[in-house]
Amino acid sequence: MRKILLLMLLPVVAFAQSHKLTKADKIYGLSKFWQEVNCNFVYLNKIDRNKWDSTYKALITSIPETKTDYEYYHEMQRFCATLKDGHTNINMPAGKDFEPLTTMFGNYRLFIENVEDKAIVTRVNFSKKDEIPIGSEVIEVNGMPTTKYITENVAPYISSSTDYGLKDWSISNLLQGLEGSQFEIKIKKPKGQILSLKLIHQRTEEKEVFPEFSSSLLDFKWYPNNVAYIALNSFAEEKIDSLFITKLPELYEAKGVIVDLRNNGGGNTSIGSFILKYLTNDSLLYGARYSTRQLNSAFKAWRKYTAVKDTVNNEWNKKAFLTYQDNYFYNFDYHPLKNNLSAKRIVVPTVLLIGHNTASAAEDFLIYADYQKHMTKIGRNSCGSTGQPYLFDLPGGGSARVCTKKDTYPDGREFVGYGVKPDIEIIPTVKDFIANKDATLNTAVDYLNKKIK
């Protein structure tokens, strides 16, 4: 009965999948990941170690019995997700058998986002915009209410440092599956009509979507009262620094500036800090502090001969105790970033637009900008995930990464797991999406217009 129930809950896959890994390969890959987490995961002190170890022990028996290599890696992702860290992940091998589709269903293409804690269709392929209006809600998947389907079949496989990030990713990946996977869904349109659809994952040939995406690395435009808007959509390409430089002559005329980081998932911290240097008069910029776990095997061994009373006013014995607990940290030398820029600066009332997709190096940008009095953050909490992952291979062509570095504000405040908080919070609504209204941007424009006047 249990096997039949699982088939009812999971999307149906219509083709055979690869099965190349041996049972020994699967156990080795599982053990390799468990070992590297124990040795290197910087947030090991925040997890339930007994539960972590007992889950590993149970998987030693169950994971070799997975039917396909895809299923094996999917179960590895479930194990990884228990660590609740966005920079610690299991990556599938390359190849069609391991590359799920998320939005494409042949004649249909659906982009689903978390809006007001609902699974809302925010984009569709252009030809379906009347059949499935923007603002429609997916209320049922494979005979289950959407929230229940997410809880049982989506969220357990997603690694996220924050609860809101987990909810966002769960909803955006709601209908993810391999090519050939089938879903039966019910959609509630904005006016209340219910639409039932049977969807099969296959490539969508139609390219145009509604509303259209911006694919630019940098977007620039003007708003009234000489308010300049510039979207920095990634710090992964150094090209964005050059693009920013080309906009300087115009930016020097601005009385207010909006820097949009809502779609910036990070990249290289130095790329973002190069741009920030133009937006402040400060000669020193204070970025994140770093620390990492430090394992010294001899100190771990000396713990056996050290009582609690021996740690009082004794750093050597204290280090032995903390090392044994996997809780001894090395703090990196800290130096502020020098800003010796000779070019003219742009120091006017500035708004930084942020959101749940503002991540990693983009969050480092926010840490550097934290004490800039002319800057105001508007939007929602940032992603709350950054660090230095340690990458390693797994059997069958997959890989994993484990976060090894803890980042904090200069004063020690934590933002990983919490996000950088906005000064003015704006939460988009379903009505905003239906009206194609950017409430966060509109708030920023109004705010700067008041500042300028």
N, C-alpha and C positions, 0 to 999 in steps of 0.2 A: 504493500500500500504506500509506503514512504516514497518509493521510486516513482510511482504514478503521480503522486502529489508534486514532486519536484518538476516533472515534465509539464505539469499544468502551470506552474509559476514562472518558469523560465521561457524566453523566446525560443520558438522552434527554429532549428537550423536545418536547411534542406540539402546539405551536401556533406560528404565525408571530410573529416579533418585529419591532419597529420598525427602520427603517433610514432615518434622516433626515439624518445627518451626511454631508457631502461628504468626499472624500479630503483636501481642503485644510483643512476643519474639524478633521479628526483629527490631521493633522500640526501644525496650529497649537496644538491643545490639548496635545499631547505636548510641543511646544517651549516652550509657556508654563510648564508644570510644571517641565521641566528648567531653564529660566531662573530661575524663582523659587527653586528649591532651591539653585542655584549662588549666588544673591545673598543668600539669607536663612536657609538651614538652619543652625542653630547647631552641629550636629554634623558639618559638612562635613569637618572634619579627621579624622574617624574612619572615613570610607569610602574605598574604593579608587577614586580619581578616574578612573584609566584605564579600569577596568571600567565605571564609571558612564557615562562618555562613549561607550565602545564599544557599550554596550547601547542607549543613545539613538540612536546612528548606525544600528544594525541595525534599530531600531524604525521609523525614518523610512521604511524600505522595506516592512516587514511590517505595521505597524499600519493603514495605509490600506486594506489588503486584508481587514480583519475583516468578517465577513458581516453583523453586526447592530450596532446602537449599544450593546446590552448587552455583546456580545463585546468591543467597543472599550474600554468602561469597565473590563471585567474585566482586559484586558491592561494598562491603565493602572494598575490595582491591583497587578498583578504587578510592574510597574516600580517603583512606590512602595515595595513591600514590601522591595526590595533595600536600602533605607535603614535598615531595622531600627529604626524609631522609632514608638512607639505614639501620638504626638501629630502625626504626619505621615501624612495619609491622602488617598485619592481617594474622593469620595462620589458615588454613582449619582444620576442625575436622579430626580425624583419620578414616580410612575405605575406601573401594574401591570406594565408590561414590564420594570421595573427593581427590583421589590420581591421579593426571594427569600423563600421560606418555609424555616424551619429545623426546626421540630418537628411541623408539621401534615401528616398524610397521610390526610385524610378520616376514616375510622373509627379510625385510629390516631393517637396523639400520643406522641412519644418525646422525652424530654430526656436527652441524652447528655453525660457529663462525663469528664474525665480523672481516673481514680482508679487509683493505683498504675501509671501509664503504660498504662492500658487504657481502651478506649472503653466505659464502663459506663453502662447505663441507670439513672438515678437517680430518674426520675419518668415516669409514664405517665398517659394518661387513665384515669379510675377504672374504667371497664368492662373495661379490658385488664390490670388489675393481677395477675390470676391467669394469664393467657396469657403475659404477659411480666413475670416477677417482677423487682422491684428487685434490682440486683446482676448482672443478665444482661449479657453482653459481646457487642458487635458484633464479630465476628471476620472478616467478609468483606463487601466492597462491590463490586457489579458484577463478580464473578468474581475479585477481587483481595484478598489479605490486607489487612486494615484499615490496617496501618502503611504498606504500599506505596501504597495508594490515597491516603492522606494526603500522603505525600511527593511524589507526582506531581500531585495534583489539588486539594489544599486548602491546605497550608502555603505554597506559593509566592505566594499571593495575600493573605496576612495580614501586616499591619504590626504588629510587636511589638518592644518594647525589650529583652525578655528571652527566653531560650530556653524557660523554663518557661511564660511567657505564650503563646508561639507554640504550644507543645504543647497547652495548655489550649484556646485558641481553635480550633485545628485539629480537636480532637476534638469540641468543642461545636458546630462548624459542619460536622461530617462529612457530613451529609446535606442540606446547604443547596442550594436550587435554585429556579428559577422555578416558578410554578404550572404543573402539567402534567409536570414533570420526573419521570422514573421511576428507581427504584433497586431492585436485587435484592440483598438482604442475607441474611446468616446470623447468627443470634444463638445464643450458647451460654448456656443457663440455669445458675443456680448449682449445680444438681444434675447438670449435664453434658449434658442433652438439647440437641439442635441443632434450631432452628426456622428455616425458610426463609420469607422474606416478599418479595412484590413490592409495593412502595410507590409511590404516585403522589401528588405534592404537590397537595393541595387543602385548603380550609379545613375545620377540625374544628369541628363544631357543639357537641360535648360540652365543657362548661366545666370540670367538676370534674376535678382531677388528684390523683394519689396518689404520695407524700404531698403535702398541700396546701401552697401557698405562703403566706408572710406578705406581705401587700401594704401593711403599715403603714409610715409614714414613721419612726415611733418605736415601739418595743416596750418594755414595762416589766413586770417580775415580780420576785418575791422567792424567794430560796433560803434554806435553814436558816442560823441564826446571824446573821440580819440582813444577809445578802449581797444587795445590790440589783443586778439585771441591767437594763441599758438598751441597746437596740440603736439606733444612729444610722445609718439606712439610706441617707441621702443628705444632701449639703450643697448641693443644687441649689435647694432651696426654703427661704426664710427662715422659713417656718412652723415648721420644726423647732426653732428657738430658742424660740418661744413654747410649743411642746409641752414642751420641756425645763423651762421655767420652772414649768409647772403641776405638774411632778413634784418640785420642790425640797422642799416640806414633807416628803415621804416620804424623799427622799434624805438629808435632814439626820439621819434616824434610822439610817442605814446604818452598819454597822461595817466593811463592805467593799463595793467597787463593781466591777462588770464592765461595761466599755464595749465593745460589740460593733461593730466597724467592718468586718467581713468582707464585707458586701454594700454597702459605701459606695464608689461609683464616683467621688465627688468633687462638684464644683460650685463654690461660692464659698468661698475660704479664710477670709474674715471671718466667715462663718456658723459654721464649725467653731471658730474661735478664740474666738468669743463664749462658747461652751459650755465650752471649756477653761479660761477665766478663773475659773470656779466650782470647778475641780478642783485648784487650786494656790494656795499662799500667796505665790508669787513676784510681785513688782511689775513685773518685766520678763520677757518671753518672747522667746526667741531663735529666730527662724524661718529659712527658707532664704535663702541668698545668691543673687543673680541676676547673670548676665552675658549679653551678646549680642555677636555679631560686629559689627565696625564696618568699613565700607568707605569709604575716602577715596581717590578715584580719583587724585588728584595723588601721594599717597604710593606708590600702586601703580606709577605711571609712573616715579617717582624711583628705584625699585629697579633700573632698567636702568643707572643711573650709580653704583650702590653695590656695592662689593665686600664680601665677608664680613669682612675685616679692618676695614672702616669702621664696623662695628656695635659694636665694643668700646668700652664706656663712652660710647656715643653713642645716646641714646634716639630721636633723630630718624631716624637710619639704621636702627636696630632696628625702628622702626615701619614703615618702608618695606619691609623684608624680610618682616615678618610679614603686612603687608597684601597683598603680592604673593602670599603663600602662602595667603590667605584664613584667616589664623590670628591676626588682631589682634582683641582683645576689649575691650569697654567694660564695666567693673564698676560696677554700680549702687550708689549710696550705700546704706549699710546702717544701719538703725536698729532696735533691738529694739522689740517691741510693748509698749506701756505697759499695765499691768493696774491700773487705778484703781478696780476694782470695790468698791463700798461694802457689798455684800451679804455675808452669811455664806458662807464657803467650805466645801467638802466635801473635806477632806484626810485620807483614810483609805487603808489598803492598797487599791490599784486595779489591776485587770488590763485591759489593752487587747487585745481579740481582733482579730487581723489575718490577712490571707490574700492570695491572688493577686488578688482583686477589690477590695482596698483600694487606691484609686487617686487620683491627682491631688490635689485639695484635701484628701482624707482622708489622703494622705501628708504634706501640709503640716501637718496636725494632729499627726502623729507626730513631725515635725521639731521643732515647738514643744515637744512633750512629752518630748523626748529626755533632758533632764537632770533629770527629775522622779524623785527617789529612791523615792517611794512608789508609782511606777507600774512594772508589769512587762508586757512584751509576750509574748503566748502565741499560737501558731498557726504560720503560714508566712510566707515573704517577701511583702512587699507587691508591688503591680503593677510598680513601678519605672518609671513613666512620668508625667511632668508637664511643664509648660512653658507658654509663651504661643504658640498657633498663629496664623499669619497666614492669613486666609481669602480666597479669591478664586474667581471663577466660571470654569467651563470650557464649551466649546461644547455645545449641546444640553441645557442645564439642569443639568448636574452641577456639582460644585465640588471644591475641594481645600483642604487646609490644610498649612502647613509650620511646624514648630516653630522659633521664633526666640529662645527664652530658655532658658538653661541654669540649672538649680537645683541647689544643693549644700547639704550641712549648713553651719552657720555656720563651721566650721573647715575647710571645703573638701572634706570627704569626699563622694564621689559616691554617689548612690542611684539616679539614673536609669540604667537598664540593669542594675541589681543588685537593687533593692528594699530597703526597710527590713527589717532582719533581726529576727526574734523573739528574745527572751531564752530562751524555752523553745519548741522546735520540736515541733509535733504534726502528723503527716501522716495524714489520714484513710485508712482502709482499706475494701476492698470489704465486709468483714464488718461494719464500722460502718454502712454504708448499708443492708445487709440487715436489720440489727437496729434501724434508725432511731435510731442512737446518735450523739450529738454529742460525740466524744472531746475536742475542743478546749474546749468549754464545760465538760465534766465535769472536765477538768484544772484549769481556772480556779477552779471551785467548791472542789475539794479544796485547791488552793494557798491560797486565801483563808481557808478554814476552819482550816488549820494556822497561818496568820499570826495570825488572830484569837485562837486558843487560846494 
